[in-house]
Amino acid sequence: MLEQLKEIIVNYVEVEAESITMESRFVEDLGFTSFDFMNMLGEIEDTFDIEVDPQKAGNIRTVQEAVDYFTSIQE
């Protein structure tokens, strides 16, 4: 899932996929705006065929937290 998520992230912000780590923070490190983040969540829902809870998504700060959450609802 991490590699797929990296591919999606680079569509929204100008970072190299290789520079994205599990500890990367969406806003502080990757430069996401809340608008970018919400658009990315929509793409993630389509890509992984999952439904993201907006309340829980609002608590996601790092790539690790995103991977953990998306994996947990994908099962």
N, C-alpha and C positions, 0 to 999 in steps of 0.2 A: 504494500500500500504506500509506503514512503516514496518510492520512485514515481508512482503515478501522481501522488500529491505534489511532488516537486514539479512535475510537468505542468500541472494545473497552476501552481503558484507563479511560475515564470510568465504565464499569460497575463497576469495582473500587475506585476511589479517588475521593475528592471533590475533583476538579480540573476546571477548565473546559478543554474541548478546545483552545480558542485559546491557552491558556497552555503547552501541551505543545510542546516543540521537539525537534529532533534531538539536542540536547545534554542534554536532561532525563534525569536518573538515576532509575531506577525506585524505589529505596529512599530515597535522600537527598532528592530533589526532589519526587517524586510521592507518597511515603508508602506504598509497597507493603510488605507483609509477605511472607515467603517463601510463606506459604499463599496469599495473594492472587495472587502471581506464578505459582505452579504452576496455580492455577485458570484464570488468564488464558491460560496456555499451552495448556490443554485446549481452551478456546474458539477459540484461534487455529488449532489443529490442525483443528477441525471447520469453521471458517470458510474457511480456505484449502486444505483437503484436503491437509495435509502431515503428516509425522511428525517431531516435534521430538526430537532426541537430548538426554536429560536432562543428560548430562555437558556438552555444548556450551551448553545453555540456562543452566546454572549460571554460566557465564562472561559472560553478557549483563548489562551494567550500565546502558547508555544506550539510548534509543530508536533512535539511529543503529545501534548494534550489533544491535539486534533486527531492524530493517528489513533490514540487510545479510544477516543470517543467514537470515531467513525467505525473502528473495528468492532466496538461493543454493540453498535446498533445494526451492524451488517450481518451479525450471526443470527 
